[in-house]
Amino acid sequence: MVAFNASKLNLPFMKYRFYAIVISLILVAASLGLIATKGLNLSVDFTGGLVLQVEFSSPVQVSDIRASLSEIGQGQAIIQAYNNNEVLIRFQAQDEEVRRQVLETLKKDFGGLKILKIDKVGPVVGKELRSQAIVALALALAGILIYMAFRFKFRFGVAAVLSLIHDSIIMLGVYSLTGKEVSVAFIAAILTVVGYSLNDSIVVLDRVRENWSTVRTKGVVELVDMSINQTLARTINTSVTTLLPVMAMYIFGGEVISNFAFAFLVGIIVGTYSSVYIASAVVAEWYMRYPKF
């Protein structure tokens, strides 16, 4: 069996960089438009809601409770089991009618229950969480820029940060389009995807840096194409091996896990694309226009 040698590939990625950049700009603009007009389906963590703690007369499963609540449109509620009989349910709506529907549904499907606590989570908590999420993402991007500028070149750092911003905006746009719930878990997912995408970009840009001595003889476009082709096997293998378990989580993980896994699916696809056609293309274009900067 002959091993596949990716270093012998010579695919002209940069030949299509203008088309890719235009497509990315359209997707980013569309995502921002969706976020501004349609908005995001924010979870109780961000909007506030009701916290309901109940004790059932017999043992229950979280999956059964979620299936019951799905019948009244509350399948995305956060359900935590304390023991076999006691659960904590957090759901987005704050009005009395929804609380009544939830309790009636649970009584109908599971028999007797005892209400231990009912609390309202106000929007002030949501505002604090939104601010913290934005600060966390901003600090992560700033740290990445500083590291990349120190480790490689300043233009490499800017290119990597632009690709991460590109990935984050498109992920938010997809969530706005699909109406999937944005929770604290989504923030964790998007930060993880940022790390994944950054790692992919660093692998490509590090090879660009290693080949940089040939920039005057080969030209930056050929140099970048050569570097991408040399790391292509690693990029594909990493993406596929990551994609398979995430797809399993999405298909078989249940309503909450699948929503979390969906962010990874989008992030892996967009992140792999951006490491080639955003980060690398920005470095190539920047050098062609301002070779000394």
C-alpha positions in Angstrom: 0.0 0.0 0.0 1.5 3.4 -1.1 1.3 6.1 1.5 -0.3 9.4 0.5 2.3 12.1 0.4 0.5 15.4 0.8 3.7 17.4 0.4 3.7 16.5 -3.3 0.4 18.2 -3.9 0.3 21.5 -5.7 -3.3 22.8 -5.4 -3.6 26.5 -6.3 -5.5 27.6 -3.3 -4.5 31.3 -3.6 -5.7 31.4 -7.2 -9.3 31.6 -5.7 -8.5 33.8 -2.7 -10.5 36.8 -4.1 -13.6 34.7 -4.6 -13.2 33.2 -1.1 -12.8 36.6 0.5 -15.9 38.0 -1.3 -17.9 34.9 -0.2 -16.6 35.4 3.4 -17.5 39.1 3.4 -21.0 38.3 2.2 -21.4 35.6 4.9 -20.2 38.0 7.6 -22.5 40.8 6.4 -25.4 38.4 6.2 -24.6 37.1 9.7 -24.4 40.6 11.2 -27.7 41.4 9.4 -29.4 38.4 10.9 -28.1 39.2 14.4 -29.3 42.8 14.0 -32.8 42.0 12.6 -33.7 38.5 13.8 -31.5 38.4 16.9 -30.4 35.4 18.9 -32.5 32.9 20.8 -30.9 33.6 24.2 -31.3 31.1 27.0 -32.4 31.7 30.5 -28.8 32.4 31.4 -29.0 35.6 29.4 -32.6 36.7 29.5 -33.8 35.6 32.9 -36.6 33.2 33.6 -38.0 30.8 36.2 -36.2 28.3 38.4 -38.4 25.5 39.6 -37.3 22.9 42.1 -39.6 20.0 42.5 -39.7 16.6 44.2 -41.5 13.7 42.5 -43.2 10.9 44.4 -41.2 8.3 42.5 -37.9 8.2 40.7 -37.7 10.0 37.3 -35.2 10.3 34.5 -34.0 13.7 33.1 -34.6 12.5 29.6 -38.3 11.7 30.4 -38.8 15.1 32.0 -37.3 16.8 28.9 -39.5 14.7 26.6 -42.5 15.8 28.6 -41.6 19.5 28.6 -40.9 19.3 24.8 -44.6 18.8 24.3 -45.3 22.3 25.5 -42.3 23.9 23.8 -40.0 23.9 26.8 -37.6 21.2 25.6 -34.6 23.5 25.9 -35.1 24.0 29.6 -32.0 23.3 31.8 -32.8 20.3 34.0 -30.5 19.2 36.8 -31.2 16.1 38.9 -30.2 16.2 42.6 -31.3 12.6 43.2 -33.7 10.1 41.8 -36.7 12.1 42.9 -35.6 15.8 43.0 -34.8 18.0 40.0 -34.1 21.7 39.3 -35.7 23.1 36.1 -34.7 26.5 34.6 -36.8 27.7 31.7 -36.9 31.0 29.9 -40.4 32.3 30.3 -41.4 34.3 33.4 -45.1 34.5 33.1 -47.5 32.6 35.3 -49.2 30.8 32.5 -46.0 28.9 31.4 -45.3 28.0 35.0 -48.8 26.6 35.3 -48.4 24.6 32.1 -45.1 23.1 33.2 -46.5 22.0 36.6 -49.7 20.5 35.0 -47.6 18.6 32.4 -45.3 17.2 35.0 -48.2 16.2 37.2 -50.0 14.6 34.3 -47.0 12.6 33.1 -45.3 11.7 36.4 -48.0 11.7 39.0 -47.7 13.5 42.4 -45.0 16.1 42.9 -44.0 18.6 45.6 -42.9 22.2 44.8 -39.8 22.9 46.9 -38.8 26.3 45.4 -39.8 28.8 42.7 -37.5 31.7 41.9 -37.3 34.3 39.2 -33.9 35.0 37.6 -33.9 38.7 36.6 -32.4 40.2 33.5 -29.6 41.9 35.5 -27.9 38.5 35.8 -28.3 38.1 32.0 -26.6 41.5 31.4 -23.7 40.5 33.6 -23.2 37.2 31.8 -23.3 38.9 28.4 -20.7 41.4 29.5 -18.5 38.7 30.9 -18.8 36.7 27.7 -17.8 39.6 25.5 -14.8 40.5 27.8 -13.7 36.8 27.8 -13.7 36.7 24.0 -12.0 40.1 23.6 -9.2 39.1 26.0 -8.7 35.8 24.2 -8.4 37.6 20.8 -6.0 40.2 22.3 -3.8 37.5 23.8 -3.7 35.6 20.5 -2.7 38.8 18.7 0.1 39.5 21.1 1.4 35.9 21.0 1.3 35.6 17.3 3.0 39.0 16.8 5.8 37.9 19.3 6.1 34.4 18.0 5.8 35.1 14.2 5.2 38.4 12.6 2.6 41.2 13.4 0.8 40.6 10.1 0.5 36.9 11.0 -1.2 37.8 14.3 -3.6 40.2 12.6 -4.5 37.5 10.0 -5.1 34.9 12.7 -7.3 37.3 14.7 -9.3 38.3 11.6 -10.0 34.6 10.8 -11.2 34.0 14.4 -13.5 37.0 14.3 -14.8 35.7 10.9 -15.5 32.3 12.4 -17.2 33.7 15.5 -19.5 36.0 13.5 -20.5 33.3 11.1 -21.2 30.9 14.0 -23.5 33.5 15.6 -25.2 34.1 12.2 -25.9 30.4 11.8 -27.4 30.3 15.3 -29.5 33.3 14.5 -30.7 31.7 11.2 -31.5 28.3 12.7 -33.0 29.8 15.9 -30.9 27.4 18.1 -30.6 28.5 21.7 -27.5 30.5 22.8 -26.5 29.5 26.3 -23.4 29.7 28.5 -22.5 26.3 27.0 -22.5 28.0 23.6 -20.0 30.5 24.8 -17.8 27.7 26.0 -18.2 26.0 22.6 -17.3 29.2 20.7 -14.2 29.7 22.8 -13.2 26.1 22.2 -13.7 26.5 18.5 -11.6 29.7 18.6 -8.8 27.6 20.1 -9.3 24.9 17.5 -9.3 27.3 14.6 -6.3 29.1 15.9 -4.3 25.9 16.2 -5.1 25.1 12.6 -4.1 28.6 11.5 -0.9 28.4 13.4 0.1 25.1 11.7 -0.4 26.7 8.3 1.2 30.0 9.2 4.2 28.3 10.9 4.9 26.5 7.7 4.6 29.8 5.9 7.2 31.2 8.3 9.5 28.3 7.8 9.3 28.8 4.0 9.6 32.6 4.2 13.2 32.6 3.0 12.0 31.6 -0.4 9.5 34.5 -0.7 11.8 36.6 -3.0 12.4 33.7 -5.4 9.0 32.0 -5.4 6.7 35.0 -4.6 4.3 35.1 -1.7 1.4 33.4 -3.6 3.4 30.3 -4.5 5.0 30.3 -1.1 1.6 30.3 0.7 0.2 27.6 -1.7 3.2 25.4 -1.1 2.8 25.8 2.7 -0.9 25.0 2.6 -0.3 21.9 0.5 2.5 20.7 2.9 0.1 20.9 5.9 -3.0 19.8 4.0 -2.9 16.1 5.1 -2.6 17.2 8.8 -5.5 19.7 8.4 -7.8 17.1 6.8 -7.0 14.4 9.2 -7.5 16.6 12.2 -10.8 18.0 10.9 -12.2 14.6 10.0 -11.2 12.9 13.3 -12.7 15.8 15.2 -15.8 15.9 13.1 -16.8 12.2 13.5 -17.2 12.2 17.4 -18.9 15.6 17.3 -21.4 14.3 14.7 -22.1 11.4 17.0 -22.7 13.9 19.9 -25.0 15.9 17.6 -27.0 12.9 16.4 -27.2 10.8 19.6 -26.5 13.3 22.4 -30.0 14.5 23.1 -31.5 18.0 22.8 -29.0 19.8 25.1 -25.8 18.0 23.9 -26.8 18.2 20.3 -27.3 22.0 20.5 -23.8 22.2 22.1 -22.3 19.9 19.4 -23.9 21.9 16.6 -21.6 24.8 17.5 -18.6 22.5 17.1 -19.8 21.2 13.8 -20.2 24.7 12.4 -16.9 25.8 14.0 -14.9 22.9 12.6 -16.1 23.5 9.1 -15.7 27.3 9.1 -12.4 27.1 11.1 -10.8 24.7 8.6 -11.9 27.0 5.7 -10.7 30.2 7.4 -7.2 28.9 8.2 -6.7 28.5 4.4 -8.8 31.3 2.8 -8.8 34.0 5.5 -5.6 33.8 7.5 -3.3 32.7 4.7 -5.0 34.9 2.1 -4.7 38.0 4.3 -0.9 37.3 4.8 -0.5 36.9 1.0 -2.5 40.0 0.1 -0.8 42.1 2.8 2.7 41.2 1.6 1.8 41.8 -2.0 0.5 45.3 -1.2 2.9 46.3 1.6 6.0 44.0 1.5 8.0 46.0 4.0 5.4 46.5 6.6 
